Amino acid sequence: MSNRVIHFPDQGLPGSVVYVEHGGESEHDDPDGHGDATGPEPAGTPVEVEARGRVEVPAGALLVYAADADGDALAGLAQCPPDAFVVVDVRGATDETVRSVGGLRDLRTLVLSGDFTDDCFEALRGLSSLGDMVVESPRFTGAGLASLAGSDTLDSLDSLIVCDGGAFDPASLRALAGAEALNSLTLENTRVDDALADAVLSLTPTLTDVSLTERPGHALEVAVLERLLRAGLTVNGVFAPPEHAAAFAAAAAEAAAEGEDEDDLGGLPGGDRDERAPAPLRGVLRDLTDEAELNALLAGPTPVLVQLTAPWCGPCHVLTPVVEDVVEACGDGLRGAVVDVDAVEWAQERFDSLSVPTVVLLRDGAEVFRFHGVRSRRQLASWLEVAGVPATGRHRF
């Protein structure tokens, strides 16, 4: 295989540059670390290189750059080839750093954390491959988002995360209305009120998934989350049809809470996801491959809990025993099933989901609620109880 030659600045770049060889396209990668699936799938072990002068890498390699340095040290980014990196993660970013990043036209993921302002965002208009962007600065108000309107960047942006440093104005989100690709929005440590809900709803119907956490010491307003659920959004990984929005608004608030019990998450400290091999199913969940079998199951009088999974999905392996335990605890009041989305062609269209793990509760063939990612036994059991599917008296999580 031929190599690719990249000419980095002679003075080099601070921080770490690694490459991974491209393993093909997958809809099930996890670039944001939230346990769900979407994006390009690398293969092989990351290889670190010195980003100085002439560097050869495999032709299909994807380069990732991570740095923790001041703006002056990162000035060399402006001298890098436009196709140098697919991921840039900069800690200590300044306005000048952000402007330097604007020339990296092949970026797919951009993480900016530091002390920059809105003034530099005009430089980011030409990132036509950018799918995911994370922004964290105590001086970022969101006004800079308006400078992305009508740009190549906004046309391609799929996911935006804003880690609020105190100055962010949620009303600035309205500048993103009309974005063709933006379907996921995360706002951390932000005041969650009706004004924020108004701004978020201005991004629908393209926007489908919202994650919200309140400022420290403040509880999420359940009524605000209910508004978002009624609009058809997935909120904090929880989705419920409008008629069930009121019942599951509290579940969306609970899903944002921190401090899951270690045992509830399969023994992984802090809920960390691993890549352990899947444990054999215990027979509690029916392994479905035939859509007719699913239809027969849904035609019965008992609600059905379906987990979408995949063999390569570490979080799925953590969640499966949780789902098994909770289904078992509900006795004859609940049936459980598991569907491997890699092996079953009809699963993605039938459940309208690209993410794994996803769990869907259906009653009389209609969806009652769904969630993405790993949840605890206590959470799942409590949500099922809200849906009218309680555990038997001898089971308590």
C-alpha positions in Angstrom: 0.0 0.0 0.0 1.3 3.5 -0.9 2.1 6.0 1.8 0.8 9.5 2.2 3.2 12.3 2.9 2.3 15.2 5.2 4.4 18.3 5.6 4.1 19.6 9.2 5.7 22.8 10.4 9.5 22.6 10.9 9.1 23.7 14.5 6.6 20.9 15.1 3.3 20.8 17.0 3.0 20.5 20.8 0.9 17.7 22.1 0.2 14.3 20.6 -0.4 13.2 17.0 -1.5 9.6 16.3 -2.9 7.8 13.3 -5.2 4.8 13.0 -5.7 3.0 9.7 -9.2 3.4 8.3 -11.4 0.3 8.8 -14.2 1.4 6.5 -17.5 3.2 7.2 -19.7 2.2 10.1 -22.9 3.7 11.4 -22.1 2.4 14.9 -18.9 4.1 16.1 -19.0 6.3 19.3 -17.0 9.6 18.8 -18.7 11.4 21.7 -18.2 8.7 24.3 -21.9 8.6 25.3 -22.3 4.9 24.5 -24.2 5.3 21.3 -23.3 4.8 17.7 -22.5 6.8 14.6 -19.4 7.7 12.5 -16.3 6.3 10.7 -14.8 3.2 12.1 -11.0 3.1 12.5 -9.1 -0.2 12.7 -5.8 -1.2 14.3 -3.7 0.2 17.1 -3.1 4.0 17.2 0.5 4.9 16.2 2.1 8.1 17.5 4.1 10.2 15.2 6.2 13.3 15.6 4.4 16.1 13.8 7.6 17.8 12.5 8.7 18.3 8.9 8.0 15.5 6.4 6.1 12.6 7.8 4.9 9.4 6.0 1.8 7.6 7.1 -0.3 4.8 5.4 -2.5 6.2 2.6 -5.7 5.5 4.4 -4.6 6.7 7.8 -6.8 9.0 9.9 -4.8 11.5 12.0 -5.9 12.7 15.4 -4.3 15.7 17.1 -4.6 16.5 20.8 -2.8 19.4 22.5 -2.8 21.2 25.9 -0.9 24.4 25.2 -1.2 28.2 25.0 -2.3 29.9 21.8 1.2 30.9 20.7 2.5 27.4 20.8 -0.4 26.2 18.6 0.2 28.8 15.9 1.8 26.0 13.8 -1.7 24.6 13.1 -2.1 27.3 10.4 0.8 25.9 8.6 -0.6 22.3 8.4 -2.0 21.0 5.2 -5.8 21.3 4.9 -6.2 17.5 4.9 -3.8 16.8 7.8 -6.3 15.8 10.5 -9.8 14.3 11.0 -9.9 15.1 14.7 -8.4 18.0 16.6 -8.8 18.4 20.4 -7.2 21.5 21.8 -7.1 22.5 25.4 -5.9 26.0 26.1 -7.4 27.4 22.9 -7.4 31.1 22.3 -9.0 33.2 19.5 -5.8 32.8 17.5 -5.9 29.0 17.9 -9.4 28.8 16.7 -8.6 30.9 13.6 -5.7 28.5 12.9 -8.0 25.5 12.9 -10.2 27.1 10.3 -7.8 26.0 7.5 -8.1 22.3 8.3 -10.8 21.5 5.8 -11.1 17.7 6.4 -11.9 17.9 10.1 -14.7 15.6 11.2 -14.4 16.3 15.0 -13.3 19.5 16.6 -13.0 20.0 20.4 -12.1 23.5 21.6 -11.6 24.2 25.3 -9.9 27.3 26.6 -10.4 31.1 26.9 -11.6 32.2 23.4 -14.5 34.5 22.4 -17.2 34.5 19.8 -15.1 36.8 17.5 -13.1 33.9 16.1 -15.9 31.7 14.8 -16.0 33.4 11.5 -12.8 31.5 10.7 -14.7 28.2 11.0 -17.1 28.7 8.1 -15.2 26.4 5.6 -15.1 23.1 7.5 -17.3 21.2 5.1 -16.6 17.8 6.6 -17.2 18.7 10.2 -19.7 16.4 11.9 -19.0 17.0 15.7 -18.0 20.1 17.5 -17.4 20.7 21.2 -17.1 24.2 22.6 -16.0 25.2 26.1 -15.0 28.7 27.1 -16.0 31.0 29.9 -16.2 33.9 27.4 -18.2 32.1 24.7 -21.7 33.6 24.6 -23.0 31.8 21.5 -23.1 34.9 19.4 -20.4 33.4 17.3 -22.8 30.7 16.1 -24.5 33.4 13.9 -21.3 33.7 11.9 -21.8 30.0 10.8 -25.2 30.7 9.2 -25.1 29.7 5.5 -21.7 28.2 5.8 -20.3 24.8 4.7 -19.7 24.1 8.3 -23.3 24.5 9.3 -24.4 22.4 6.4 -22.3 19.4 7.6 -22.5 19.8 11.4 -24.3 16.8 12.9 -23.6 17.2 16.6 -22.9 20.3 18.8 -21.8 20.2 22.5 -21.6 23.5 24.5 -20.0 23.2 27.9 -21.3 26.4 29.5 -18.8 28.6 31.2 -21.4 31.0 32.5 -21.7 33.4 29.6 -23.6 31.3 27.1 -27.0 32.6 26.0 -29.3 29.8 24.8 -31.2 32.3 22.6 -28.1 32.2 20.3 -29.1 28.7 19.2 -31.7 30.3 17.0 -28.9 31.2 14.6 -28.6 27.5 13.8 -32.2 27.2 12.6 -32.3 25.7 9.1 -29.1 23.7 9.6 -29.6 20.7 7.4 -27.6 18.1 9.3 -27.8 19.1 13.0 -29.6 16.4 14.8 -27.8 16.2 18.2 -27.4 19.1 20.7 -25.8 18.9 24.2 -25.8 21.8 26.6 -23.9 21.2 29.9 -24.3 23.3 33.0 -26.9 25.6 31.4 -30.1 27.1 32.8 -32.9 24.9 31.6 -36.1 27.0 31.3 -38.8 27.9 28.8 -36.5 30.4 27.0 -34.0 27.6 26.4 -36.8 25.3 25.2 -38.0 27.9 22.8 -34.5 28.2 21.3 -34.1 24.4 21.1 -37.5 23.9 19.4 -36.6 26.5 16.8 -34.1 23.8 15.5 -36.7 21.1 14.9 -37.6 19.1 12.9 -34.0 18.5 11.9 -32.9 18.3 15.6 -33.9 15.0 17.1 -31.7 14.5 20.2 -31.1 16.8 23.1 -29.0 16.3 26.2 -29.3 18.9 29.0 -27.7 19.3 32.4 -28.4 22.1 34.8 -26.0 24.3 36.7 -24.5 22.8 39.9 -27.1 22.9 42.7 -30.1 23.3 40.3 -32.6 20.6 39.4 -33.9 20.2 35.9 -37.4 21.6 35.3 -39.5 18.6 34.5 -42.1 20.8 32.8 -39.5 22.1 30.4 -38.4 18.6 29.6 -42.0 17.6 29.0 -42.3 20.4 26.4 -39.3 19.0 24.5 -40.6 15.4 24.7 -44.0 16.5 23.4 -42.2 18.0 20.4 -40.9 14.5 19.5 -37.3 15.0 20.8 -35.2 12.4 22.5 -34.2 14.1 25.8 -31.2 12.9 27.8 -31.4 9.6 26.0 -35.2 9.1 26.7 -37.9 9.2 24.0 -41.6 8.9 24.5 -44.5 9.6 22.1 -46.3 12.9 22.9 -49.1 11.1 24.8 -46.6 9.7 27.2 -44.4 12.8 27.5 -45.7 13.8 30.9 -45.1 10.4 32.4 -41.5 10.3 31.1 -40.3 13.8 31.6 -39.2 12.9 35.1 -37.3 9.9 33.6 -35.4 12.4 31.3 -34.5 14.4 34.4 -33.4 11.3 36.2 -31.3 10.2 33.3 -29.2 13.4 33.6 -28.5 12.8 37.3 -25.0 11.8 38.3 -23.8 9.1 40.6 -25.0 5.8 39.2 -24.4 2.9 41.6 -21.4 0.8 40.5 -23.3 -2.5 40.9 -26.3 -1.2 38.8 -24.0 -0.6 35.9 -22.6 -4.1 35.7 -19.7 -3.5 38.1 -18.0 -0.9 36.0 -16.6 2.0 38.2 -18.5 5.2 37.4 -20.4 3.4 34.6 -17.3 3.2 32.3 -17.9 1.3 29.1 -15.6 -1.6 28.2 -15.2 -3.9 25.2 -15.7 -7.1 27.1 -17.0 -10.1 25.1 -20.8 -10.5 25.3 -22.0 -13.0 28.0 -24.3 -15.7 26.7 -28.0 -14.8 26.9 -29.7 -16.5 29.9 -32.9 -17.2 28.0 -34.8 -14.3 29.5 -34.5 -12.3 26.2 -35.7 -13.9 23.0 -33.0 -13.6 20.3 -35.0 -12.3 17.3 -33.9 -12.7 13.7 -37.3 -13.0 11.9 -39.5 -10.0 11.7 -42.6 -12.2 11.6 -41.5 -13.6 15.0 -41.4 -10.0 16.3 -44.8 -9.3 14.9 -46.3 -12.4 16.6 -44.7 -11.3 19.9 -46.1 -7.8 19.6 -49.6 -9.1 18.7 -49.8 -10.7 22.2 -51.4 -9.1 25.2 -48.1 -8.6 27.1 -45.8 -5.5 26.7 -42.5 -6.3 25.0 -39.1 -4.7 25.8 -36.7 -4.9 22.8 -32.9 -4.2 23.1 -31.0 -3.3 19.9 -27.4 -4.5 20.2 -24.3 -5.4 18.2 -21.4 -7.8 18.9 -18.8 -5.0 18.8 -20.7 -2.7 21.1 -19.1 -2.7 24.6 -22.0 -0.7 26.3 -24.4 -3.3 24.9 -22.6 -6.0 26.7 -22.9 -4.0 29.9 -26.6 -3.3 29.4 -27.8 -6.8 28.5 -27.6 -8.4 31.9 -29.4 -5.2 33.3 -32.2 -5.7 30.9 -32.4 -9.5 31.6 -32.6 -8.9 35.4 -35.4 -6.3 35.0 -37.4 -8.3 32.5 -37.1 -11.3 34.8 -38.2 -9.2 37.8 -41.4 -8.3 35.9 -42.4 -11.9 35.6 -45.4 -12.6 33.4 -46.1 -8.9 33.0 -43.3 -8.3 30.4 -41.6 -10.1 27.5 -38.0 -9.4 26.5 -36.3 -9.6 23.2 -32.8 -8.7 21.7 -32.1 -7.9 18.1 -28.6 -7.8 16.6 -28.7 -4.9 14.2 -25.6 -6.2 12.3 -27.3 -9.5 11.6 -30.9 -8.4 11.1 -31.4 -6.2 8.0 -34.9 -5.0 8.9 -34.0 -3.8 12.4 -32.8 -0.3 11.6 -35.8 0.7 9.5 -38.3 -1.0 11.8 -37.1 0.8 15.0 -35.8 4.0 13.3 -32.6 3.9 15.2 -28.9 4.1 14.3 -27.7 3.9 17.9 -26.8 0.9 20.0 -27.6 0.1 22.7 -31.2 1.2 22.3 -34.1 -0.2 24.3 -37.7 0.2 23.2 -40.9 -0.7 25.2 -43.9 -1.6 23.0 -47.5 -2.3 24.1 -50.2 -3.4 21.6 -47.6 -2.8 18.9 -47.2 0.9 19.8 -44.1 2.5 21.3 -44.4 3.6 24.9 -40.8 4.9 25.4 -37.2 4.3 24.4 -33.8 5.2 25.7 -30.2 5.0 24.4 -27.0 4.1 26.3 -26.4 2.2 29.5 -28.9 2.7 32.4 -29.1 1.2 35.8 -31.5 -1.6 37.0 -33.1 0.9 39.3 -33.7 3.4 36.5 -35.1 0.9 34.0 -37.4 -0.7 36.7 -38.7 2.7 37.7 -39.4 3.7 34.1 -41.2 0.5 33.5 -43.3 1.1 36.6 -44.3 4.5 35.3 -45.4 2.7 32.1 -47.6 0.4 34.1 -45.2 -2.6 34.1 -44.0 -3.0 37.7 -41.6 -5.6 39.1 -43.1 -8.2 41.3 -43.2 -7.6 45.0 -40.1 -9.7 45.7 -37.9 -7.7 43.3 -36.5 -4.4 44.3 -33.5 -2.6 42.8 
